[in-house]
Amino acid sequence: HTAVAYSVCEKYRKTTGDLKPILLASTASPFKFPHKVLTSLGAPVSEDLFVNIEALAMLLDGEVPTEISDLKTKPILHKRVTSLDAMAEVLLDALSGGEMND
């Protein structure tokens, strides 16, 4: 959602010509995208999402939010992987409540 705020900021600047500095504050948890945060910090990144989450917690000297740490024990509900070519068909099927969306 930070990207949406940035987009609005850029449109505002184009429309008004106002180039004063603007502070965009993000409220997204860094644990949602740990590989991106670790990369930006120059830290090693693992192929394992939960290893990255734990590494980030150690770097930030904090705790992983329960909602994120609990994901490790949750069942995977959506296992379908599709090609770009089939994406429109799969999306329409899923939106219509079809059986392709297993």
C-alpha positions as CSV (number, residue, x, y, z in Angstrom):
1,H,0.0,0.0,0.0
2,T,3.0,2.2,0.3
3,A,3.2,1.9,-3.5
4,V,-0.3,3.4,-3.8
5,A,0.7,6.3,-1.6
6,Y,3.8,6.8,-3.7
7,S,1.7,6.8,-6.9
8,V,-0.7,9.4,-5.4
9,C,2.3,11.5,-4.4
10,E,3.8,11.4,-7.9
11,K,0.4,12.3,-9.5
12,Y,0.0,15.2,-7.0
13,R,3.5,16.4,-7.9
14,K,2.8,16.2,-11.7
15,T,-0.5,17.9,-11.3
16,T,0.5,20.7,-9.0
17,G,4.2,21.1,-9.6
18,D,4.7,21.0,-5.8
19,L,8.2,19.4,-5.3
20,K,8.4,19.9,-1.5
21,P,9.8,16.9,0.3
22,I,7.1,14.4,1.3
23,L,7.4,11.7,3.9
24,L,5.6,8.4,3.1
25,A,5.2,6.2,6.1
26,S,4.6,2.5,5.6
27,T,2.7,0.4,8.0
28,A,3.4,-3.0,6.3
29,S,5.1,-5.5,8.5
30,P,8.7,-6.2,7.3
31,F,7.9,-9.9,8.0
32,K,5.5,-10.0,5.1
33,F,8.4,-9.7,2.7
34,P,11.4,-10.8,4.7
35,H,13.6,-11.7,1.6
36,K,13.2,-8.1,0.3
37,V,14.0,-6.6,3.6
38,L,17.0,-8.8,4.2
39,T,18.3,-8.1,0.7
40,S,17.9,-4.3,1.3
41,L,19.9,-4.7,4.5
42,G,22.6,-6.7,2.8
43,A,21.9,-9.8,4.8
44,P,22.0,-13.3,3.5
45,V,18.7,-14.6,2.1
46,S,17.5,-18.2,2.3
47,E,15.2,-20.1,-0.1
48,D,13.1,-20.9,3.0
49,L,10.6,-18.2,3.9
50,F,10.6,-19.1,7.6
51,V,14.4,-19.1,7.8
52,N,14.2,-15.5,6.4
53,I,11.5,-14.5,8.9
54,E,13.6,-15.8,11.8
55,A,16.8,-14.1,10.4
56,L,14.9,-10.8,10.2
57,A,13.6,-11.1,13.7
58,M,17.2,-11.6,14.9
59,L,18.4,-8.6,12.9
60,L,15.6,-6.4,14.3
61,D,16.0,-7.8,17.8
62,G,12.3,-8.4,17.9
63,E,9.7,-11.0,17.8
64,V,7.9,-12.4,14.8
65,P,4.2,-11.5,15.0
66,T,2.1,-14.5,16.0
67,E,0.0,-14.2,12.8
68,I,3.1,-14.7,10.7
69,S,4.8,-17.3,12.9
70,D,1.6,-19.4,13.0
71,L,1.6,-19.7,9.2
72,K,4.3,-22.3,9.5
73,T,1.8,-24.8,11.0
74,K,-1.2,-23.9,8.9
75,P,-2.2,-26.2,6.0
76,I,-1.6,-24.9,2.4
77,L,-5.0,-24.2,1.0
78,H,-4.2,-23.1,-2.5
79,K,-1.7,-25.4,-4.3
80,R,-2.5,-24.6,-8.0
81,V,0.3,-23.2,-10.1
82,T,-0.6,-22.0,-13.6
83,S,1.2,-20.6,-16.6
84,L,0.8,-17.0,-17.6
85,D,-1.0,-18.2,-20.8
86,A,-3.7,-20.0,-18.7
87,M,-4.0,-17.4,-16.0
88,A,-7.1,-15.6,-17.4
89,E,-9.0,-18.9,-17.7
90,V,-8.0,-20.0,-14.2
91,L,-8.9,-16.7,-12.8
92,L,-12.3,-16.7,-14.4
93,D,-12.9,-20.2,-13.3
94,A,-12.0,-19.4,-9.7
95,L,-14.2,-16.3,-9.7
96,S,-17.1,-18.4,-11.0
97,G,-16.6,-21.0,-8.2
98,G,-15.4,-23.6,-10.6
99,E,-13.4,-26.7,-9.7
100,M,-10.1,-25.7,-11.3
101,N,-9.2,-23.6,-8.3
102,D,-8.0,-26.5,-6.1
